[in-house]
Amino acid sequence: MDITAGTIVLTLIWGVAIGCIYMLLATGLNIIFGVMKLVNFAHGQFLMIGAYLTWAISVAAGLNAYIAILVSMALVAGLGVVIERFTFRRVLGTEKLNEIFVSLGLIYIFENAALLIWGDQSQQIVSPFSGLSLNLQSFSITYDRIVAVFVVVAVLVGFGLLIGKTKIGLAMRATSQSNGTAKLMGINIEKIYMITFALGSALAAAAGGLYGIIFSFNAQTGAMPTIIAFAIIILGGLGSIRGAIVGGLLYGIAEQMATLFLGGIWSTAVAFALLIAVLIIRPNGIFGEKGE
């Protein structure tokens, strides 16, 4: 294969676009862990549901796919409220094994529900930019990958403003530092947990909508993105939003560069090798805090 400078630049752009989607998913997972200290292995299934809802809404209502993503975010946030209220709230604060088994159970429930509702045929979301590419001198890139980067940036900016500039964001930050102290300050911990889980679910739905525009998906799509999201937050540092952003970009670029130089079968292996190498040097992740 003749690898040119243009091919390398194109691969880097692909890596950034895909990394942004992973970043969005990992940020949602990280905020849930940071505030609730909850390990949710079903987080990728919210991505899958977000993709299906975006597809169904855009087809049934004829909405622009990117507007449909906003609707799916709201719907999945509502689903997140229900899931947090009736499942995780019952086991939060008990043994971690209980949380793990609840999330594993949710994986099978979500996947089988998706199969029942939408069937086992793979789908892909059609956007207004489908089939269109930006042609430059030495390479071309689809508009959807470019738009995905801008959508992720917009969502993360909005998320940052919510966390940094609102009372809810202040309460979330206080709860993440010490839920006991937050209670003494008059913060309704259960309400903050519910909002946090809904917000994390909405970010996963946004990632799912973008994923479904770029890739085909089915009911089993959520499995690998969940593993990747956990790898990213470990790479960046548990509880660190900045770490999730940097980790997502590094993972996406490493995955695509490995595909270019070694072939697709090496993409995941090389990306996880990067994770292992970083953890050997910094066991707490790039932006993780050192233990006592």
Helices and strands as residue ranges (DSSP letters): H 5-36, H 43-60, H 65-83, I 84-88, H 89-91, H 96-118, E 133-135, E 140-142, H 143-165, H 167-177, H 179-184, H 189-214, H 223-236, H 241-262, G 264-266, H 267-281
